[in-house]
Amino acid sequence: MIYARAAGLMPGGVNSPVRAMRSIGRDHPIFIQRGEGFELIDVDGHRYVDWVCSWGPLILGHAHPDVVDAVTSAAELGTSFGAPTEGEVELAAEVCDRFASVEMVRMTSSGTEASMSAVRLARAATGRDPVLKFAGAYHGHVDGLLAEAGSGLATQGIPASPGVTVAQAADTIVVPWNDVEALEAALAEREFAAIIAEPLPANMGLVPPAAGFLERVRELATESGALLVLDEVISGFRVARGGAQELLGVKADITVMGKVIGGGLPAAAYGASRSLMQRIAPAGDVYQAGTLSGNPLAVAAGLATLENLDAAAYRRLASLTDQLATGLRAAADGLPVSVASVPGLVTPFFAEEAPRDFAGASACDLDAYGRFARALLDRGIYPPASQFEAWFVSLAHDAAAIERTADAAAEAFAEALS
Ligand SMILES: Cc1ncc(COP(=O)(O)O)c(C=O)c1O
């Protein structure tokens, strides 16, 4: 079996932990051979309706012909030059056109690098060290951003992983999402370089901001002199043309982007006003670099993806999302399940009410989610292998895929909660 070989060669047999599927109680991951539109096909030939879509990048679905053609054509010209290309300029222009708060961008290869660099820029610009993040938010595996408070530890970051230094953790203060009082209290105690937030948090399952919360975060950042870093690695290019900032009407000082921007190849970016971005080397003194940053294949895939994301595409994505959320709600009728959704993202929570914060998400019946996910896999539906991840809707999904999912979900909910 491939897994036995993989587990001897790579920790857990995988290159990123959630792929191992342990949190839904499986003892090995599913090895994928290929993807077609909304379907994944595993090495044994099983077909699944894919609601993970590579955790977000594949908003057009698998192997979209425009993306495959763009990558193939780019590869024929050379795979990397370590020198600027015209495609990067086009992609930068597209990003600046979509995000009202972004006048210049710097591309990186991963969201982790982009959020790490955004925090560095915020520290340089403010001359302050501490960073405030929200519990349950994920900004990549940056040392300082792995810190996450347990309940009652709202003012003291603790290392969430061995290997994170005490100093890095101490510079990160964690407050509960949707809690204005905790935020005000933390801001009264220290001067922060940045408040970093996922504007539509999707790494504790989807937990949108309560009415007025994000607006208050924006105000408090400005009043306190902290820069507001909005991590749109998931929401950017997905929930609206201009990301959560357009959908929710809140502007970031620095925006972090990833996933869709690379169309399934490794690309991410951060961007801000011209004056802030001029601090980045070589224009300015804040160092940040990358051998494969702005890689021509990734840029080609990103551009081909964004070219498909016009107003009609966003309307269709929102409609498909509504259909999926409605289908899951109907499938769970009468059961203690609540379904959160925003355009392009859905989470069925195993709780009567959708959570407002990480404590609420953690209080969901995680074992039931595990049983539900396993029951779906048995029925040819591939959900995220964790209650704490969103389901990603793509433009390749259709009514038939959603109906297949809702039918399987009705049985899977009943099986999970019996
Ligand atoms: C909101 C958010 N920020 C940052 C990251 C890190 O991106 P990457 O995995 O490309 O390093 C992720 C990854 O899932 C994410 O969801």
The ligand as an SDF file (V2000), in Angstrom:
LIG
                    3D

 16 16  0  0  0  0  0  0  0  0999 V2000
   -6.2120   32.4310    6.0920 C   0  0  0  0  0  0  0  0  0  0  0  0
   -4.9130   31.7520    5.7550 C   0  0  0  0  0  0  0  0  0  0  0  0
   -3.7740   32.4440    5.8390 N   0  0  0  0  0  0  0  0  0  0  0  0
   -2.5880   31.8940    5.5250 C   0  0  0  0  0  0  0  0  0  0  0  0
   -2.5010   30.5760    5.1350 C   0  0  0  0  0  0  0  0  0  0  0  0
   -1.1780   29.9870    4.7980 C   0  0  0  0  0  0  0  0  0  0  0  0
   -1.0670   29.7850    3.4290 O   0  0  0  0  0  0  0  0  0  0  0  0
   -0.0440   28.6760    2.8710 P   0  0  0  0  0  0  0  0  0  0  0  0
   -0.6050   27.3330    3.2560 O   0  0  0  0  0  0  0  0  0  0  0  0
   -0.0250   28.9400    1.3980 O   0  0  0  0  0  0  0  0  0  0  0  0
    1.2650   28.9260    3.5090 O   0  0  0  0  0  0  0  0  0  0  0  0
   -3.6560   29.8100    5.0490 C   0  0  0  0  0  0  0  0  0  0  0  0
   -3.5980   28.4000    4.6460 C   0  0  0  0  0  0  0  0  0  0  0  0
   -4.5360   27.6620    4.6810 O   0  0  0  0  0  0  0  0  0  0  0  0
   -4.8980   30.4090    5.3720 C   0  0  0  0  0  0  0  0  0  0  0  0
   -6.0440   29.7110    5.3170 O   0  0  0  0  0  0  0  0  0  0  0  0
  1  2  1  0
  2  3  1  0
  2 15  2  0
  3  4  2  0
  4  5  1  0
  5  6  1  0
  5 12  2  0
  6  7  1  0
  7  8  1  0
  8  9  2  0
  8 10  1  0
  8 11  1  0
 12 13  1  0
 12 15  1  0
 13 14  2  0
 15 16  1  0
M  END
$$$$
